Amino acid sequence: MAKYDRAITVFSPDGHLFQVEYALEAVRKGSTAVGVRGKDILVLAVERKSTAKLQEPRTVRKIVKLDEHIVAAFAGLTADARVLINKARIEAQSYRLTLEDPVTVEYITKYIAQVQQRYTQSGGVRPFGISTLIVGFDVDGTPRLFQTDPSGTFSEWKANATGRNSKTVREYLEKNYEDAGAEQTVQLAVKALMEVVESGTRNVEVAVMRRPKEGGLKFLSDEEVDAVIKKIEEEKAAEEAAASSSKSQK
C-alpha cells in the first residue's frame, strides 16, 4: 500500500486512490454540519468549536455566503475551504456578470465538485480535505440542498450531514425528516446536531436561509438558539414523563 499512497494519480491494484480516501478521513474528523430543506426555508446547523478567550469568534465561521441566495457549510480543513469558497464566489459573480442572471444552486455545486475532482487527477497537488453542504434558492424560488465531497462527487438531498459522527446524524434525519415549515425545520436541524454535540449555545451555530425577497440569510443569535434548545429539551422531558406515566399505569 505504501507505494500507492504517495502519488495522487496512481491507483492501487484494488482500485483505490488513497490520497482521496485520506481526504475523506479528514472530513470525518471535522466539525459536524447539518443541512435540512423545508417547504420554504433552508437550515444549516454546525458544531461550533470553542475559541480562545481573546479570539474574535466572528472570524471562525463554518457557514459562509457564496451569493445573495446561496450559502455553504463545510466540514474538514478550514484553510482548504477558504480557497474553494473564494473560487466559488468568483464563479458566481462571473456568471452573474456574463448572463445577467443569478447562478443556480446546481450550477455552483457542479463547479465546486469539478474543482474538487480536478485536484484528484493532477500531479503535484492534493485533494481538498473538505466536504460541503450547499443550500439556496433557484430563480423560481425552489429550495435546493446539495453535498459535495473530496472526490468531486455531488448529490442532492432533502436533509444530510457531514463531518464527525455524520452517520449517526443522518440516521436520525432519516427517521424524523418531514417537509415542514420554518419552526419545525429549525428544530429538526438542531435536534439532529444535538445527537452528537453537547447541548448549549456555545456549541451550536445555526443559519436560516429564506428567499432573498423574504430576508435571505440570517444567523440565529445565541438567545434564539438557546430558545430553540430550551423548547426541544422541554418537549423531550414531557415525552419522557408521559412514557414513564404510561408504564406505571400498566
Solvent accessible surface area in square Angstrom, and as a share of the most:
residue,aa,sasa,rsa
1,M,136,0.61
2,A,66,0.51
3,K,140,0.60
4,Y,51,0.19
5,D,30,0.16
6,R,195,0.71
7,A,41,0.32
8,I,12,0.06
9,T,68,0.40
10,V,62,0.36
11,F,126,0.52
12,S,7,0.04
13,P,113,0.71
14,D,103,0.53
15,G,51,0.49
16,H,71,0.32
17,L,36,0.18
18,F,25,0.11
19,Q,48,0.21
20,V,12,0.07
21,E,63,0.28
22,Y,85,0.33
23,A,9,0.07
24,L,47,0.23
25,E,73,0.33
26,A,28,0.22
27,V,9,0.05
28,R,128,0.47
29,K,140,0.59
30,G,8,0.08
31,S,3,0.02
32,T,1,0.01
33,A,0,0.00
34,V,0,0.00
35,G,0,0.00
36,V,1,0.00
37,R,52,0.19
38,G,2,0.02
39,K,127,0.54
40,D,63,0.33
41,I,1,0.00
42,L,0,0.00
43,V,0,0.00
44,L,2,0.01
45,A,0,0.00
46,V,1,0.01
47,E,28,0.13
48,R,73,0.27
49,K,96,0.41
50,S,112,0.72
51,T,51,0.30
52,A,68,0.52
53,K,200,0.85
54,L,174,0.87
55,Q,81,0.36
56,E,88,0.39
57,P,81,0.51
58,R,163,0.60
59,T,89,0.52
60,V,56,0.32
61,R,92,0.34
62,K,23,0.10
63,I,2,0.01
64,V,24,0.14
65,K,74,0.32
66,L,6,0.03
67,D,7,0.04
68,E,103,0.46
69,H,11,0.05
70,I,0,0.00
71,V,1,0.00
72,A,3,0.03
73,A,0,0.00
74,F,6,0.03
75,A,0,0.00
76,G,12,0.11
77,L,79,0.39
78,T,73,0.42
79,A,56,0.43
80,D,14,0.07
81,A,0,0.00
82,R,145,0.53
83,V,68,0.39
84,L,2,0.01
85,I,18,0.09
86,N,69,0.35
87,K,64,0.27
88,A,0,0.00
89,R,93,0.34
90,I,123,0.63
91,E,38,0.17
92,A,0,0.00
93,Q,93,0.41
94,S,52,0.33
95,Y,41,0.16
96,R,81,0.30
97,L,154,0.76
98,T,101,0.59
99,L,99,0.49
100,E,148,0.66
101,D,75,0.39
102,P,41,0.26
103,V,1,0.01
104,T,45,0.26
105,V,0,0.00
106,E,59,0.27
107,Y,82,0.31
108,I,0,0.00
109,T,0,0.00
110,K,98,0.42
111,Y,46,0.17
112,I,4,0.02
113,A,3,0.02
114,Q,104,0.46
115,V,1,0.01
116,Q,0,0.00
117,Q,73,0.32
118,R,113,0.41
119,Y,60,0.23
120,T,11,0.06
121,Q,123,0.55
122,S,42,0.27
123,G,60,0.57
124,G,89,0.86
125,V,57,0.33
126,R,129,0.47
127,P,5,0.03
128,F,13,0.05
129,G,2,0.02
130,I,1,0.00
131,S,2,0.01
132,T,6,0.03
133,L,0,0.00
134,I,0,0.00
135,V,0,0.00
136,G,0,0.00
137,F,3,0.01
138,D,23,0.12
139,V,110,0.63
140,D,118,0.61
141,G,12,0.11
142,T,59,0.34
143,P,17,0.11
144,R,42,0.15
145,L,0,0.00
146,F,5,0.02
147,Q,28,0.12
148,T,1,0.00
149,D,34,0.17
150,P,0,0.00
151,S,38,0.24
152,G,14,0.14
153,T,80,0.47
154,F,69,0.29
155,S,46,0.30
156,E,74,0.33
157,W,83,0.29
158,K,117,0.50
159,A,13,0.10
160,N,0,0.00
161,A,0,0.00
162,T,4,0.02
163,G,4,0.03
164,R,78,0.28
165,N,78,0.40
166,S,19,0.12
167,K,140,0.59
168,T,61,0.36
169,V,0,0.00
170,R,62,0.23
171,E,78,0.35
172,Y,45,0.17
173,L,4,0.02
174,E,129,0.58
175,K,170,0.72
176,N,64,0.33
177,Y,49,0.19
178,E,126,0.57
179,D,82,0.42
180,A,17,0.13
181,G,25,0.24
182,A,35,0.27
183,E,97,0.44
184,Q,108,0.48
185,T,3,0.02
186,V,15,0.09
187,Q,20,0.09
188,L,16,0.08
189,A,0,0.00
190,V,1,0.00
191,K,60,0.25
192,A,0,0.00
193,L,0,0.00
194,M,40,0.18
195,E,90,0.40
196,V,40,0.23
197,V,13,0.07
198,E,140,0.63
199,S,56,0.36
200,G,24,0.23
201,T,26,0.15
202,R,204,0.75
203,N,43,0.22
204,V,0,0.00
205,E,10,0.04
206,V,0,0.00
207,A,2,0.02
208,V,4,0.02
209,M,2,0.01
210,R,80,0.29
211,R,64,0.23
212,P,69,0.43
213,K,202,0.85
214,E,96,0.43
215,G,61,0.59
216,G,8,0.08
217,L,35,0.18
218,K,95,0.40
219,F,64,0.27
220,L,26,0.13
221,S,50,0.32
222,D,67,0.35
223,E,131,0.59
224,E,62,0.28
225,V,2,0.01
226,D,76,0.39
227,A,61,0.47
228,V,26,0.15
229,I,7,0.03
230,K,130,0.55
231,K,82,0.35
232,I,11,0.05
233,E,79,0.35
234,E,100,0.45
235,E,63,0.28
236,K,124,0.53
237,A,58,0.45
238,A,63,0.48
239,E,119,0.53
240,E,106,0.47
241,A,61,0.47
242,A,62,0.48
243,A,51,0.39
244,S,64,0.41
245,S,52,0.33
246,S,48,0.31
247,K,152,0.65
248,S,92,0.59
249,Q,156,0.69
250,K,204,0.87
